[in-house]
């Protein structure tokens, strides 16, 4: 586990509540995150994880509660103010402009003169930050030319370039291949060792058990427990997430597929930018069968 200062947590959220019409998204939530820690927010979809982090990042204003950063109470009215406090968030849906370069996206919206550098110096600085954290990307590449995993690295670089030290990642592996996921986890572990606080939103148990130092489980807008990863079992986490034991897998009954009722042959298509989205796809569907189509988001 990463070394951290337990005396003064980097982030404290006390009694945080947020209501929407007909829904209590967060109900008096307490959360503490330390520097040098990877803290997982675990829960089913709709448990209130992303809403809680949008309160920390200034997207939403709380109905009640207090946020304390480095021992000082703060009021965060918007994401710009959050960034000034060193808080950054990478959303599931990226906020990059495809037609701009990586470097242009990284400095876009910055107003402080200290961020403005000649092109060669800017490229060198971005490459230095990328190299330090293993975020390999070409500063002069256009974003539309990048893979989804590379675009996620650009989003992280944007936050690091702006000096964020509290990093929130919302379901970051939903768009990644397994190799990209392993690379991201190595990067996050390296950053935690250097003192960053990482808040990792997920509903995937394997990721939590592999990556987190501590785990806070949310259910229906409330904190069920906060556990050390080494003290938690998958069974414990499932019970906390859903309020019951994990059901055994249903037994698969033998069933012979019937005749073909759908056939697709050599299907190709382009996306709205004119780039290939599907290439020579062929498949068949038969009666009495379930055909699974698998792949990470953005792969067609």
Buried (B, 14 or more C-beta within 10 A) or exposed (E): EBEBEEEEBBBBBBEBBBBEEEEBBBBBBBBBBBBBBBBBBBBBEBBBBBBBBBBBBBBBEBBEBBBBBBEEEBEBEEBEBBBBBBBBBBBEEBEBEEEBBBBBBBBEEBEEEEBEBEEEEBBEBBBEBBEEBEBEBBBEBBBEEBEBBBBBBBBBBBBBBBEBBBBBBBBBBBBBBEEBBEBBBEBBBBBBEEBBBBBBBBBBBEBBBEBBBBBBBBBBBBBBBEBEBEEBEEEBBBBBBBEEEEEEEEEEEEEEEEEEEEEEEEEEEEEEEEEEBEEEEEEEEEEEEEEEEEEBEEEE
